[in-house]
Amino acid sequence: MSSRPSAARREDLIELADWLGRERFAARAKDVDVQARFPTENYADLHEHGFLALCIPQRYGGLGADYETYCQVGRRFGRHCGATALTFNMHTCSMMWSGELADALPMTDGQRCLHEERRAEHYRRVVQEGAIFAQPFSEGAGTVTNSAPYGSTVRKVDGGWIMNGRKVFASLSGTANYYGMLCTEERGDGHRPSLRDTQYMAVPADAQGLEIAGDWDPLGMRGTVSRNLLMKDVFVPDAQEMMPAGLYIHAVMGWPHMFFTLAPTYMGIAEAAFDFTVRYLRGEVAGAPPVKRRMYPTKQIAVAQMSIQLEQMQALFLRTIAEARFEPAKSERLRAYAAQYTVMEGCNDICRLAIRTCGGHSMLKSFPLERMYRDSRCGALMLPWTAELCLERIGRGSLYEPGEED
Ligand SMILES: Cc1cc2nc3c(=O)[nH]c(=O)nc-3n(C[C@H](O)[C@H](O)[C@H](O)COP(=O)(O)OP(=O)(O)OC[C@H]3O[C@@H](n4cnc5c(N)ncnc54)[C@H](O)[C@@H]3O)c2cc1C
């Protein structure tokens, strides 16, 4: 089982993350954004400081961080480079889901033993070789909402699986060494596929039949390089399983906070936009017009509104990451949706207010605020917990008990 790091250890990791973000990532963020290129240098730093193995248990050579520590670390990275934080989420969740999360799921002794063997090899690649994992689940067809089986398929053959299909928005495309994909097992015999047939497999980047396709020139989160993946008869060895067959659905049902892991990035962006606003109005931002604006009541009120909204977001964020566990209470599950909605939409609100309050100069590309503004728009679009789907789940979950229908 993953052990919870001590409070002091957690603080050390968070402080180190903040230092890395401030001293290394912040200076590169503009170039990563302008070029829409992957932040490769940041990943060299992450590897050097052990962060690629943040959520790998210590007995495998990782830092042994738990869910909550990851959320705090991701939030710190988000303050300095949204694309680094968001892609770090994809990689780190690949480790956490096969680690802390899988440990809580029901498995037979045989499954657990095999899972242990397989994840040891995934972890070895990360710890020793600096391997990077992506999480391309989306297919652009509603499947990633966990209401229908994935369109991409795997078929059992000797020693492995044959994969076919297509993924969209594959962050880290062209950089990841392994693509952790969700696919539906084809069983034949008239079997009607369901989410229970979902397989979670890490496809090596150099696998034959795997192709990266499509352009990447988006509004925000440009450094994530989230292009499409095409799989044509890709052979994936058995050992590439990230979770035992059929277990993913138990994770979805029992560990809902697994999808809240996208929120720390946006919590960090919101905090950075607020800090920028305060420094700008105090006349402390280098390159900004040499006039203070803090004496105007309009600015003070706008900053107060932003501060109140940020406090609300932080309070809900902290409560939610502390409540993450297997089989949370219904109220905790609904609160996680509310927190996701609040952070994702709130981040965009704070960035919008920041530009309005600081004024026209603040949205020049020489300042990071306009990048934060564009990055902030992406949070509410992330499936399966888009802002609108969170609203739907909160509404339905509040009005209906399990099994009730009209
Ligand atoms: C910067 C960025 C990076 C990303 N990185 C990744 C990644 O690494 N891995 C990954 O898997 N995905 C990634 N995504 C994809 C993301 O999670 C969504 O899948 C994607 O934004 C959906 O695109 P869409 O809105 O065109 O899709 P659509 O599926 O067309 O959805 C459109 C909207 O309709 C609603 N909707 C969709 N399905 C349903 C349904 N069944 N019921 C009710 N409403 C529904 C949703 O609210 C959604 O916003 C990334 C997206 C962005 C913007």
The ligand as an ORCA input file, in Angstrom:
! r2SCAN-3c Opt
* xyz 0 1
  C      -5.612     21.504    -23.804
  C      -6.329     20.191    -23.796
  C      -5.616     19.048    -23.458
  C      -6.269     17.805    -23.455
  N      -5.563     16.670    -23.117
  C      -6.195     15.483    -23.081
  C      -5.485     14.283    -22.754
  O      -4.267     14.288    -22.495
  N      -6.172     13.114    -22.723
  C      -7.494     13.065    -23.007
  O      -8.073     11.982    -22.933
  N      -8.190     14.170    -23.347
  C      -7.570     15.377    -23.396
  N      -8.270     16.496    -23.754
  C      -9.656     16.331    -24.248
  C     -10.732     16.745    -23.287
  O     -10.733     15.972    -22.123
  C     -12.064     16.582    -23.997
  O     -12.230     15.254    -24.381
  C     -12.175     17.456    -25.224
  O     -11.962     18.796    -24.894
  C     -13.574     17.245    -25.776
  O     -13.652     17.905    -27.010
  P     -15.086     18.311    -27.527
  O     -15.637     19.295    -26.573
  O     -14.922     18.709    -28.941
  O     -15.816     16.912    -27.418
  P     -17.273     16.416    -27.445
  O     -17.188     14.976    -27.014
  O     -17.857     16.741    -28.773
  O     -18.044     17.210    -26.335
  C     -18.599     18.512    -26.519
  C     -19.301     18.899    -25.233
  O     -20.501     18.144    -25.159
  C     -20.689     17.616    -23.865
  N     -20.821     16.159    -23.930
  C     -19.979     15.290    -24.514
  N     -20.427     14.031    -24.339
  C     -21.567     14.129    -23.645
  C     -22.515     13.169    -23.140
  N     -22.330     11.867    -23.311
  N     -23.570     13.641    -22.439
  C     -23.773     14.958    -22.258
  N     -22.917     15.906    -22.707
  C     -21.836     15.485    -23.382
  C     -19.483     17.955    -23.024
  O     -19.803     18.899    -22.021
  C     -18.482     18.573    -23.999
  O     -17.868     19.731    -23.464
  C      -7.640     17.736    -23.780
  C      -8.342     18.899    -24.126
  C      -7.711     20.120    -24.142
  C      -8.501     21.336    -24.509
*
